[in-house]
Amino acid sequence: MSEKANLLFRAYLNREEIEPFELTEEEAKEVGQKFVNLLVEREGLGGYKITKSGLWGVLTKEMITFSDVELWFKTHKLEVEIIALAKNGKVVKTFIGLEIPATRFKTWDLPKHYMIADDAFAGRLYVGREIEPPFGSFKLFINDELVGEGAPTYNPSNVVKPDQSGYVACGAFIGPVKISRGDLVRVEGKKTIHVRIK
C-alpha cells in the first residue's frame, strides 16, 4: 500500500504521469490517505475539494493560486466553482474560481476508486474575485468560445464540513472541460474573471 502511495507521490513531485497499477476498491482509500498525508507533510494543508456525490479531495497550499494558472500535468480538466474560505467549518468569504483536477495516471478512463487513490480532485485551484450570494449564473469562455454555462445550486455553508479550514471548492456547476497550456479562460457573471493557463 505504501509503495503505491509513494509511486503517486513521486509522480506528483516529478510532474509526470504513470501507467495505472493494479488497485482494488478496498486498497484505494488507504492508498489515497497515505498519498494525501505525504502531500500535506510536504506542502501544507490548503483546503478541500468537495464533489456533488460527497467525495472529497485535499488541496495543498502549493496547489492554490490567485494569479495565472500553471498546469503541472498533461491530463487536466477545468471546472467553474464557488470557493469558500472556511475557518473551523464556518464560511468567512466566498469567491468565484476554477478547480482544475489532475490525475497522476496517463488516462482519466479508469474506475472511480483510482481517482480516490490519486486524490485526482486536487490539481490546481484558482481563487478569483470575492462574490456574495445570490451568486447568479455564469458563462465559461475558452479562447473567446462559449463552452458552458450554469449556476450554483448549493449553499457553501451546507457544503463545508464542520472541521474544515482553508479554501473549499464547493462543487462544479460548469464543466469539466478539457484545458491546455496557452488557453485564455474567461468566466462572466455577477463577477468576471480572466485567467491565462500556462
C-alpha positions, -999 to 999 in steps of 0.1 A, spaced: 0 0 0 28 24 10 46 15 -22 16 26 -44 12 58 -24 49 65 -29 46 59 -67 19 85 -69 39 109 -47 70 106 -69 48 111 -100 34 143 -83 68 156 -74 83 149 -108 52 162 -126 48 131 -146 21 106 -155 24 69 -147 7 37 -160 -22 26 -138 -13 -2 -114 -35 -29 -100 -57 -15 -73 -88 -28 -55 -116 -6 -41 -105 -17 -6 -69 -5 -12 -79 27 -28 -89 46 3 -58 36 22 -35 44 -7 -53 78 -11 -50 86 26 -13 78 26 -7 98 -6 -26 128 9 -5 126 41 27 127 20 14 157 1 3 177 32 35 168 50 55 184 22 33 213 11 9 221 40 -29 218 40 -45 245 18 -81 233 16 -105 208 1 -125 199 -30 -160 185 -24 -180 169 -52 -217 166 -57 -215 129 -49 -200 137 -15 -165 126 -24 -137 150 -14 -101 156 -21 -73 175 -3 -56 206 -17 -22 216 -5 -11 253 -2 11 249 -33 -19 239 -54 -38 271 -47 -31 302 -68 -45 338 -71 -29 346 -105 -24 328 -138 -25 290 -135 4 268 -144 -6 233 -154 15 206 -138 3 176 -157 -9 166 -192 -43 154 -180 -60 185 -165 -97 194 -167 -113 227 -157 -145 233 -137 -161 266 -125 -170 266 -88 -178 287 -59 -149 286 -35 -154 292 2 -128 304 26 -136 285 58 -125 286 94 -134 257 116 -163 248 94 -177 284 91 -177 302 58 -158 335 61 -159 346 24 -169 332 -10 -152 336 -44 -158 327 -80 -130 304 -91 -116 275 -111 -109 240 -99 -85 222 -122 -84 184 -113 -55 164 -125 -46 127 -124 -11 112 -120 -23 84 -143 -19 85 -180 -57 84 -185 -89 96 -169 -106 65 -183 -104 45 -150 -128 33 -123 -137 59 -97 -116 43 -69 -85 52 -89 -95 88 -86 -98 84 -48 -63 68 -45 -48 95 -67 -66 125 -49 -75 134 -85 -99 161 -74 -68 180 -63 -48 196 -91 -48 234 -91 -73 258 -75 -76 294 -88 -93 317 -63 -108 346 -82 -129 376 -72 -149 377 -39 -186 373 -45 -217 372 -22 -249 352 -26 -271 352 -45 -244 342 -70 -265 341 -102 -255 323 -134 -222 323 -153 -208 316 -187 -174 300 -194 -154 310 -224 -121 294 -235 -102 314 -261 -134 335 -266 -155 305 -274 -185 298 -252 -181 262 -238 -206 261 -210 -230 280 -187 -246 273 -154 -254 284 -119 -245 270 -84 -275 254 -67 -257 249 -34 -252 270 -3 -215 268 6 -223 268 43 -241 235 38 -212 221 18 -183 229 41 -177 202 67 -177 212 104 -140 207 109 -127 222 76 -105 253 74 -89 268 43 -102 271 7 -130 248 -1 -141 242 -37 -178 236 -32 -187 217 -64 -186 223 -102 -216 240 -118 -198 243 -152 -175 216 -166 -154 196 -165 -140 207 -198 -105 199 -213 -79 226 -208 -45 231 -223 -14 253 -218 -19 287 -236 -56 288 -232 -73 320 -221 -102 314 -197 -130 339 -190 -159 334 -167 -187 361 -170 -214 367 -144 -220 388 -114 -182 390 -112 -160 383 -142 -126 366 -141 -98 363 -167 -72 336 -163 -43 326 -185 -33 289 -185 4 284 -186 
